[in-house]
Amino acid sequence: MEYHVNEKGYYGDFGGAYIPEMLYPNVEELRTKYLEIMNQPEFKAEFDQLLKDYVGRPSPLYYAKRLSEKYHTKVYLKREDLNHTGAHKVNNTIGQILVAKKLGKNRIIAETGAGQHGVATATVCALMGIQCIVYMGEIDIKRQAPNVARMKMLGAEVRPAKSGSRTLKDATNEAIRDWINNPVDTHYIIGSAIGPHPYPDMVTRFQSIISEEIKGQLKEKEGRENPDYVVACIGGGSNAAGTYYHFLDTPEVGIIAVEAAGKGVDSGESAATSKLGKEGIIHGCKTLLMQSPDGQITEPYSISAGLDYPGVGPMHSHLSRTGRAEFFSVTDDDAMTAGLELSQLEGIIPAIETSHALAIFNEKKFKPDDVVVISLSGRGDKDLNTYIDYFKL
Ligand SMILES: Cc1ncc(COP(=O)(O)O)c(C=O)c1O
């Protein structure tokens, strides 16, 4: 079974580039050039150097002793929360800003849900001295206020998306609209493993540094490169894609994906795409999508802004359909409890997105000898207000 993208931009039945004609030249330019650019030695050297000196990579692989004791298994946390800007998102924005420069673009747009991708984009634009506009749903602007302030401080313009559920999906619509209107000078930095081909593959490749490092770090700590399981939360699927990448073709490594069940998978307020989604097209790709019987997109819901999306990247739809990955759905309540637990067992306050991955221990029992690597995709600073309201701290 093939789990990587094929030349046509598909993962099995999913992927492709379903775009309006107006966007064709931009997406085609990217499709024909992205691999060539990414393989240039000077591109690789600049990317690697920025990841090291600016982002602070490699991120540690931390053995979580107290968490391991509690759940009778060996838990390692891949500390993407320690990256500059506080999440995995910056791995991709560093890569894409370098691609944009190679393509001669001088204006950057992005969408953001939790604000982490917006902050990571505003950061690299400041670094390179390039104009930056970030679209963000009105609801997310409220619940992720610290990140909105950070983007502004970094010199970006934050434009509210006021339609639909006023969350990530709607921000993405606005960004695509902007791109259609500014096709020549603008690069759209998509923040997850979604969108038309080649975005899912390009983002996945930039994030694959996560699993590349895990292999080397585990070899040092456990004497073997492969864990028994890798676990990640899934919004669009970029931290997950990066965490799985180098293990996709190693069947001994179990792949676990955790989605947001919101108030419960069948509550009508959920973002559990693998359970509720049917094949459809969103934001330029064919994938699993929550939709009504006549194909209208269902408004998603999750307490976590970064997981509040009605679709999932095409790689993950393929991993779900083929059974290569096990999918679990975690409610708001279970995620919040897992976030508090990590804070008090390990002294690490995670992003609420990440807390969903940490709730895996409610869903699945591991063996004492199992090595379970969890992607600690981001830190919880941006979510303090939500934690405070929820726990009445
Ligand atoms: C910390 C963190 N983790 C996970 C996600 C979900 O995105 P993805 O599925 O692309 O990793 C986000 C999105 O904003 C995030 O900020």
The ligand as an SDF file (V2000), in Angstrom:
LIG
                    3D

 16 16  0  0  0  0  0  0  0  0999 V2000
   -0.6320   23.5470   19.0500 C   0  0  0  0  0  0  0  0  0  0  0  0
   -1.4340   23.0500   17.9070 C   0  0  0  0  0  0  0  0  0  0  0  0
   -1.5450   21.7380   17.7090 N   0  0  0  0  0  0  0  0  0  0  0  0
   -2.2590   21.2290   16.6740 C   0  0  0  0  0  0  0  0  0  0  0  0
   -2.9270   22.0550   15.7970 C   0  0  0  0  0  0  0  0  0  0  0  0
   -3.7270   21.4480   14.6880 C   0  0  0  0  0  0  0  0  0  0  0  0
   -3.1710   21.6320   13.4340 O   0  0  0  0  0  0  0  0  0  0  0  0
   -2.5220   20.4480   12.6260 P   0  0  0  0  0  0  0  0  0  0  0  0
   -3.5530   19.3400   12.5650 O   0  0  0  0  0  0  0  0  0  0  0  0
   -2.2540   21.0220   11.2910 O   0  0  0  0  0  0  0  0  0  0  0  0
   -1.2920   20.0110   13.3180 O   0  0  0  0  0  0  0  0  0  0  0  0
   -2.8380   23.4540   15.9550 C   0  0  0  0  0  0  0  0  0  0  0  0
   -3.5260   24.3530   15.0330 C   0  0  0  0  0  0  0  0  0  0  0  0
   -3.5540   25.5210   15.1330 O   0  0  0  0  0  0  0  0  0  0  0  0
   -2.0700   23.9570   17.0410 C   0  0  0  0  0  0  0  0  0  0  0  0
   -1.9420   25.2830   17.2500 O   0  0  0  0  0  0  0  0  0  0  0  0
  1  2  1  0
  2  3  1  0
  2 15  2  0
  3  4  2  0
  4  5  1  0
  5  6  1  0
  5 12  2  0
  6  7  1  0
  7  8  1  0
  8  9  2  0
  8 10  1  0
  8 11  1  0
 12 13  1  0
 12 15  1  0
 13 14  2  0
 15 16  1  0
M  END
$$$$
